[in-house]
Amino acid sequence: MNSDNVAAGGPFTPTGYARRAAYPTAGDAGVSRALTADAGQAAVKAGPDLGVLKDNAVTFLNGERKMLAWFDILILTAILWGEAIWTSTEYYLMMVTGEITLAESMGYSTSAADTYTALFLQVLYLFAALLYLWARGFDFRILNFKVTPKGIAFGCLIFLASAFLCDVCDFALSGVFEVLPIPEPVFALLADVGPADVLYAAFNGFYEEFYFLGLCFSVSSRDFKWVLPFSILVRTSFHTYQGMLNALCIGVAFGLFMVILYYRDDDKNLFPYALGHGIADIFGLSIVQFFL
């Protein structure tokens, strides 16, 4: 007698013979089908497993969705960036038609009151996005944000490297200065940096990289193939108020640089990227400016 059949209650055990007696015309496959049919009938009589359904519901509510769908990214983009894209595009078109200058476009929110208003709006948009993610059952634990000495040093290096990269980008594209609305050095427009600017820059660094590196990386590899170029387009689109050259440097050069760094980063800690972005918001993405 096969020991495996004994352990499993197979057709060559007493239990197996009993099953054959119940289904005298069925072969071994017939016995298996009969057992399956009995199990199915028992499940129907017992009804759905309420315990399993309850566990699934609790899992969804507690946030166990580790991947976002492509439409989640579209909805989150509308929540977080809809107003910024609209405003930036409006100002850029006004620059193209000569209605406003670049300095006026970049100075539309230079007062402390305007900066605090912009900060308040970003907090509201972020809160709305977090509510959406909670409703979708997103698992926030997959996002890593830790303030560490290593993260501080890495954040400063990110700023220096990305600023140098944008200087190279600016030099390489200098031939289009006569075609596109190009600003004077951004640092000149940010000479008077106050507490409101520092606070906004710190929050904005997190706000942007939470979306571009945190959420846009929380999709399947299949969806990421189109989410990546879409995110570059989004990052570019709400910086057009700074002129197209700066928008391309920030959206394409800086955006891809951050994506590649984060992709190759084993820690996947969002803090240094948010810090490097925040420093850039205060001083501008340029190293050359400090020597001119």
The 8 nearest C-alpha neighbors of each residue, nearest first, counted from 0:
[[1, 2, 11, 4, 5, 12, 3, 9],
 [0, 2, 4, 3, 5, 11, 12, 6],
 [3, 1, 5, 4, 0, 6, 7, 12],
 [4, 2, 6, 5, 1, 7, 9, 8],
 [3, 5, 9, 7, 1, 2, 6, 8],
 [6, 4, 2, 8, 3, 7, 12, 9],
 [5, 7, 3, 4, 8, 2, 9, 12],
 [6, 8, 4, 9, 5, 3, 2, 12],
 [7, 9, 5, 14, 4, 6, 12, 15],
 [10, 8, 4, 15, 7, 11, 12, 5],
 [15, 9, 11, 12, 16, 8, 27, 14],
 [12, 10, 15, 9, 4, 16, 13, 0],
 [13, 11, 15, 14, 10, 5, 9, 8],
 [14, 12, 16, 15, 17, 11, 8, 10],
 [13, 15, 17, 12, 16, 8, 18, 10],
 [10, 14, 16, 12, 18, 9, 13, 17],
 [17, 15, 19, 13, 18, 14, 10, 20],
 [18, 16, 14, 20, 15, 19, 13, 21],
 [17, 19, 15, 21, 16, 20, 14, 22],
 [20, 18, 22, 16, 23, 21, 17, 15],
 [21, 19, 17, 23, 18, 22, 16, 15],
 [20, 22, 18, 19, 23, 17, 16, 24],
 [21, 23, 19, 20, 25, 24, 18, 30],
 [24, 22, 20, 19, 25, 21, 26, 18],
 [25, 23, 22, 26, 19, 29, 20, 21],
 [26, 24, 29, 22, 23, 30, 27, 19],
 [25, 27, 29, 28, 30, 24, 19, 23],
 [26, 28, 30, 29, 31, 25, 10, 19],
 [29, 27, 31, 30, 26, 32, 25, 33],
 [28, 30, 25, 26, 32, 27, 31, 33],
 [29, 31, 33, 27, 28, 32, 25, 34],
 [32, 30, 28, 34, 33, 29, 35, 27],
 [31, 33, 35, 29, 34, 30, 36, 28],
 [32, 34, 30, 36, 35, 31, 29, 37],
 [33, 35, 37, 31, 36, 32, 30, 38],
 [36, 34, 32, 38, 33, 37, 39, 31],
 [35, 37, 33, 39, 38, 34, 32, 40],
 [38, 36, 34, 40, 39, 35, 41, 33],
 [39, 37, 35, 41, 36, 40, 42, 34],
 [38, 40, 36, 42, 41, 37, 35, 43],
 [41, 39, 43, 37, 42, 38, 36, 44],
 [40, 42, 38, 44, 39, 43, 45, 37],
 [43, 41, 45, 39, 40, 44, 46, 38],
 [44, 42, 40, 46, 41, 45, 39, 47],
 [45, 43, 41, 42, 46, 40, 39, 47],
 [44, 46, 42, 43, 41, 47, 48, 40],
 [45, 47, 43, 44, 42, 48, 49, 41],
 [48, 46, 49, 45, 42, 43, 52, 51],
 [49, 47, 50, 51, 52, 46, 45, 42],
 [50, 48, 52, 51, 47, 53, 46, 54],
 [49, 51, 53, 48, 52, 54, 55, 47],
 [52, 50, 54, 53, 49, 48, 55, 47],
 [53, 51, 49, 55, 54, 50, 56, 48],
 [52, 54, 56, 50, 51, 55, 49, 57],
 [53, 55, 51, 57, 56, 52, 58, 50],
 [54, 56, 58, 52, 53, 57, 51, 59],
 [55, 57, 53, 59, 58, 54, 52, 60],
 [58, 56, 60, 54, 59, 55, 61, 53],
 [59, 57, 55, 61, 56, 60, 63, 54],
 [58, 60, 56, 136, 57, 62, 61, 63],
 [61, 59, 57, 62, 58, 136, 56, 134],
 [60, 62, 58, 59, 57, 63, 136, 138],
 [63, 61, 136, 138, 137, 59, 60, 64],
 [62, 64, 138, 58, 59, 65, 137, 136],
 [65, 63, 137, 138, 136, 66, 62, 59],
 [64, 66, 138, 63, 137, 67, 217, 141],
 [67, 65, 218, 217, 64, 219, 68, 137],
 [66, 68, 218, 217, 71, 69, 65, 72],
 [67, 69, 71, 70, 218, 66, 72, 222],
 [68, 70, 72, 71, 222, 73, 67, 218],
 [69, 71, 73, 72, 68, 74, 67, 75],
 [72, 70, 74, 68, 69, 73, 67, 75],
 [71, 73, 75, 70, 69, 74, 76, 68],
 [74, 72, 70, 76, 71, 75, 77, 69],
 [73, 75, 71, 77, 76, 72, 70, 78],
 [76, 74, 78, 72, 77, 73, 79, 71],
 [77, 75, 73, 79, 80, 74, 78, 72],
 [76, 78, 81, 74, 75, 80, 79, 73],
 [79, 77, 75, 76, 80, 81, 124, 74],
 [78, 80, 76, 124, 77, 75, 81, 125],
 [81, 79, 83, 76, 77, 82, 84, 78],
 [80, 82, 77, 84, 83, 78, 79, 85],
 [81, 83, 85, 84, 80, 86, 79, 77],
 [84, 82, 80, 86, 85, 237, 81, 87],
 [85, 83, 237, 87, 81, 86, 82, 236],
 [84, 86, 82, 88, 83, 87, 89, 81],
 [87, 85, 89, 83, 88, 84, 82, 90],
 [86, 88, 240, 237, 84, 90, 89, 85],
 [89, 87, 91, 85, 86, 90, 84, 92],
 [88, 90, 86, 92, 87, 91, 85, 93],
 [91, 89, 93, 87, 92, 240, 88, 104],
 [90, 92, 240, 94, 88, 93, 89, 239],
 [91, 93, 95, 94, 89, 90, 88, 96],
 [92, 94, 90, 98, 96, 91, 95, 99],
 [95, 93, 97, 91, 99, 92, 96, 100],
 [94, 96, 92, 93, 97, 91, 180, 98],
 [95, 97, 93, 94, 98, 92, 99, 91],
 [98, 96, 94, 95, 99, 93, 100, 92],
 [99, 97, 93, 96, 94, 100, 95, 92],
 [100, 98, 94, 97, 93, 103, 101, 104],
 [101, 99, 103, 102, 94, 104, 97, 98],
 [100, 102, 104, 103, 182, 105, 94, 99],
 [101, 103, 105, 104, 100, 106, 182, 188],
 [104, 102, 106, 100, 101, 105, 99, 107],
 [105, 103, 101, 102, 106, 107, 240, 90],
 [104, 106, 102, 103, 107, 241, 101, 240],
 [107, 105, 103, 109, 108, 104, 102, 188],
 [106, 108, 104, 105, 109, 103, 113, 110],
 [109, 107, 113, 106, 110, 114, 105, 117],
 [108, 110, 106, 107, 113, 111, 114, 105],
 [111, 109, 113, 112, 108, 114, 107, 106],
 [110, 112, 114, 113, 195, 115, 109, 196],
 [113, 111, 115, 110, 114, 116, 108, 195],
 [114, 112, 116, 108, 110, 111, 115, 117],
 [113, 115, 111, 117, 116, 112, 108, 118],
 [114, 116, 118, 112, 117, 113, 119, 111],
 [115, 117, 113, 119, 114, 118, 112, 120],
 [118, 116, 114, 120, 115, 119, 113, 121],
 [117, 119, 115, 121, 116, 120, 199, 114],
 [118, 120, 116, 122, 117, 121, 115, 123],
 [121, 119, 123, 117, 122, 118, 124, 116],
 [120, 122, 124, 118, 123, 119, 125, 117],
 [121, 123, 125, 119, 120, 124, 126, 118],
 [124, 122, 126, 120, 121, 125, 127, 119],
 [125, 123, 121, 127, 126, 79, 122, 78],
 [124, 126, 128, 122, 127, 123, 121, 129],
 [125, 127, 123, 129, 124, 128, 122, 130],
 [128, 126, 124, 130, 125, 129, 123, 131],
 [129, 127, 125, 131, 130, 126, 75, 132],
 [128, 130, 132, 126, 131, 127, 133, 125],
 [131, 129, 133, 127, 128, 132, 134, 126],
 [130, 132, 128, 134, 129, 133, 135, 127],
 [131, 133, 129, 135, 137, 134, 130, 128],
 [134, 132, 136, 130, 135, 131, 137, 129],
 [133, 135, 131, 136, 132, 130, 60, 137],
 [136, 134, 132, 133, 137, 131, 64, 62],
 [135, 137, 62, 133, 59, 134, 64, 60],
 [136, 138, 64, 62, 132, 135, 133, 63],
 [137, 139, 62, 63, 64, 65, 140, 141],
 [140, 138, 141, 142, 137, 62, 65, 63],
 [139, 141, 142, 138, 143, 65, 62, 137],
 [140, 142, 139, 138, 143, 65, 217, 213],
 [143, 141, 140, 139, 213, 144, 269, 268],
 [142, 144, 268, 269, 141, 267, 145, 140],
 [145, 143, 269, 268, 270, 142, 146, 267],
 [144, 146, 270, 147, 143, 268, 269, 150],
 [145, 147, 270, 150, 144, 148, 151, 271],
 [146, 148, 150, 149, 145, 151, 270, 152],
 [149, 147, 151, 150, 152, 146, 153, 271],
 [148, 150, 152, 147, 151, 153, 271, 146],
 [149, 151, 271, 147, 153, 148, 152, 154],
 [152, 150, 154, 148, 153, 149, 271, 147],
 [153, 151, 149, 155, 154, 150, 148, 156],
 [152, 154, 150, 156, 155, 151, 271, 149],
 [153, 155, 271, 275, 157, 151, 274, 156],
 [156, 154, 158, 152, 157, 153, 275, 159],
 [157, 155, 153, 159, 158, 154, 160, 152],
 [156, 158, 154, 160, 155, 275, 159, 161],
 [157, 159, 275, 155, 161, 156, 160, 162],
 [158, 160, 156, 162, 157, 161, 163, 155],
 [161, 159, 163, 157, 162, 158, 156, 164],
 [160, 162, 164, 158, 163, 159, 157, 253],
 [163, 161, 284, 285, 165, 159, 164, 160],
 [164, 162, 166, 160, 161, 165, 286, 285],
 [165, 163, 161, 167, 162, 166, 160, 168],
 [164, 166, 168, 162, 167, 163, 248, 169],
 [167, 165, 163, 169, 168, 164, 285, 170],
 [168, 166, 170, 164, 165, 169, 171, 163],
 [169, 167, 165, 171, 166, 170, 172, 164],
 [168, 170, 166, 172, 167, 171, 165, 173],
 [171, 169, 167, 173, 168, 172, 166, 174],
 [172, 170, 168, 169, 173, 167, 174, 166],
 [173, 171, 169, 174, 170, 175, 168, 244],
 [172, 174, 170, 175, 176, 171, 169, 168],
 [173, 175, 172, 176, 177, 171, 170, 178],
 [174, 176, 178, 177, 173, 172, 179, 244],
 [177, 175, 178, 173, 174, 179, 181, 180],
 [176, 178, 175, 179, 174, 180, 181, 173],
 [179, 177, 175, 176, 180, 174, 181, 243],
 [178, 180, 176, 181, 177, 243, 175, 244],
 [181, 179, 242, 243, 182, 178, 95, 94],
 [182, 180, 242, 179, 244, 176, 243, 183],
 [183, 181, 101, 242, 184, 241, 180, 185],
 [182, 184, 185, 181, 187, 188, 102, 101],
 [185, 183, 186, 187, 182, 188, 288, 283],
 [186, 184, 188, 187, 283, 183, 189, 182],
 [185, 187, 189, 188, 184, 283, 282, 190],
 [188, 186, 185, 190, 189, 184, 183, 191],
 [187, 189, 185, 186, 190, 184, 102, 191],
 [190, 188, 186, 187, 191, 192, 185, 282],
 [189, 191, 187, 188, 192, 186, 282, 185],
 [192, 190, 189, 193, 188, 187, 196, 109],
 [193, 191, 196, 190, 189, 194, 197, 281],
 [192, 194, 196, 195, 191, 197, 111, 198],
 [195, 193, 197, 196, 198, 192, 111, 199],
 [196, 194, 198, 193, 197, 111, 199, 114],
 [197, 195, 199, 193, 194, 198, 192, 200],
 [196, 198, 200, 194, 199, 195, 201, 193],
 [199, 197, 195, 201, 196, 200, 194, 202],
 [198, 200, 196, 202, 197, 201, 203, 118],
 [201, 199, 277, 203, 197, 280, 198, 202],
 [202, 200, 277, 198, 204, 199, 203, 197],
 [201, 203, 199, 205, 204, 200, 206, 198],
 [202, 204, 206, 200, 205, 201, 199, 207],
 [205, 203, 273, 277, 276, 201, 202, 206],
 [204, 206, 273, 202, 208, 203, 207, 209],
 [207, 205, 203, 209, 204, 208, 202, 210],
 [206, 208, 210, 209, 205, 204, 203, 211],
 [207, 209, 211, 210, 212, 205, 206, 273],
 [210, 208, 213, 206, 207, 205, 212, 211],
 [209, 211, 214, 208, 207, 213, 212, 215],
 [210, 212, 208, 215, 209, 213, 207, 214],
 [213, 211, 208, 216, 215, 210, 209, 214],
 [212, 214, 209, 210, 216, 215, 211, 142],
 [213, 215, 210, 217, 216, 212, 211, 209],
 [214, 216, 211, 217, 212, 213, 210, 218],
 [215, 217, 214, 218, 213, 212, 223, 211],
 [218, 216, 214, 66, 215, 67, 213, 219],
 [219, 217, 67, 66, 216, 223, 222, 68],
 [218, 220, 222, 221, 223, 66, 217, 67],
 [219, 221, 223, 222, 218, 224, 216, 217],
 [222, 220, 219, 223, 224, 218, 225, 226],
 [223, 221, 219, 224, 220, 225, 226, 218],
 [222, 224, 226, 220, 225, 221, 227, 218],
 [225, 223, 222, 226, 221, 227, 220, 228],
 [224, 226, 223, 227, 228, 222, 229, 221],
 [225, 227, 223, 229, 228, 224, 230, 222],
 [226, 228, 230, 229, 225, 223, 224, 231],
 [229, 227, 231, 230, 225, 226, 232, 224],
 [228, 230, 226, 232, 227, 231, 225, 233],
 [229, 231, 233, 227, 232, 228, 226, 234],
 [232, 230, 228, 234, 229, 233, 250, 251],
 [231, 233, 229, 235, 230, 234, 236, 228],
 [232, 234, 230, 236, 235, 231, 229, 237],
 [235, 233, 250, 231, 232, 236, 237, 230],
 [234, 236, 250, 246, 232, 233, 238, 237],
 [237, 235, 233, 238, 234, 239, 84, 232],
 [236, 238, 84, 87, 83, 239, 235, 234],
 [239, 237, 246, 240, 235, 236, 241, 87],
 [240, 238, 246, 242, 241, 243, 87, 237],
 [239, 241, 87, 91, 238, 242, 90, 104],
 [242, 240, 239, 238, 245, 105, 246, 182],
 [243, 241, 181, 180, 239, 240, 245, 244],
 [242, 244, 246, 239, 245, 247, 179, 180],
 [245, 243, 247, 246, 242, 181, 248, 179],
 [244, 246, 248, 247, 243, 242, 241, 249],
 [247, 245, 238, 243, 239, 235, 249, 244],
 [248, 246, 250, 244, 251, 249, 245, 235],
 [249, 247, 252, 245, 246, 251, 250, 165],
 [250, 248, 253, 246, 247, 251, 252, 245],
 [249, 251, 235, 234, 254, 247, 231, 246],
 [250, 252, 254, 247, 248, 255, 253, 249],
 [253, 251, 248, 255, 254, 249, 256, 250],
 [252, 254, 249, 256, 255, 251, 250, 161],
 [255, 253, 250, 251, 257, 256, 252, 231],
 [256, 254, 258, 257, 252, 253, 251, 259],
 [255, 257, 253, 259, 254, 258, 252, 260],
 [258, 256, 260, 254, 255, 259, 261, 253],
 [257, 259, 255, 261, 256, 260, 262, 254],
 [260, 258, 262, 256, 261, 257, 255, 263],
 [261, 259, 257, 263, 262, 258, 264, 256],
 [260, 262, 264, 258, 263, 259, 257, 267],
 [263, 261, 259, 260, 264, 258, 267, 265],
 [262, 264, 260, 261, 259, 265, 267, 258],
 [263, 265, 261, 267, 266, 262, 260, 268],
 [264, 266, 267, 263, 262, 261, 268, 260],
 [265, 267, 268, 264, 143, 261, 269, 263],
 [268, 266, 264, 265, 269, 261, 143, 262],
 [269, 267, 143, 144, 266, 270, 145, 271],
 [268, 270, 144, 272, 271, 143, 273, 267],
 [269, 271, 273, 144, 272, 268, 145, 274],
 [272, 270, 154, 150, 274, 273, 153, 269],
 [273, 271, 275, 274, 270, 269, 154, 276],
 [272, 274, 204, 205, 276, 270, 271, 275],
 [275, 273, 271, 277, 154, 276, 272, 270],
 [276, 274, 154, 158, 272, 278, 157, 277],
 [275, 277, 204, 279, 273, 274, 278, 272],
 [276, 278, 204, 200, 201, 274, 280, 279],
 [279, 277, 281, 275, 280, 276, 274, 282],
 [278, 280, 283, 276, 284, 282, 277, 281],
 [281, 279, 277, 278, 200, 283, 282, 276],
 [280, 282, 278, 279, 283, 200, 277, 197],
 [283, 281, 279, 280, 186, 278, 284, 189],
 [284, 282, 279, 186, 280, 285, 281, 185],
 [285, 283, 162, 279, 165, 282, 161, 286],
 [284, 286, 162, 166, 287, 283, 288, 163],
 [285, 287, 288, 163, 162, 289, 166, 284],
 [288, 286, 289, 290, 285, 291, 166, 163],
 [289, 287, 291, 286, 290, 285, 186, 184],
 [288, 290, 287, 291, 286, 285, 186, 282],
 [289, 291, 288, 287, 286, 285, 186, 166],
 [290, 288, 289, 287, 286, 184, 186, 285]]
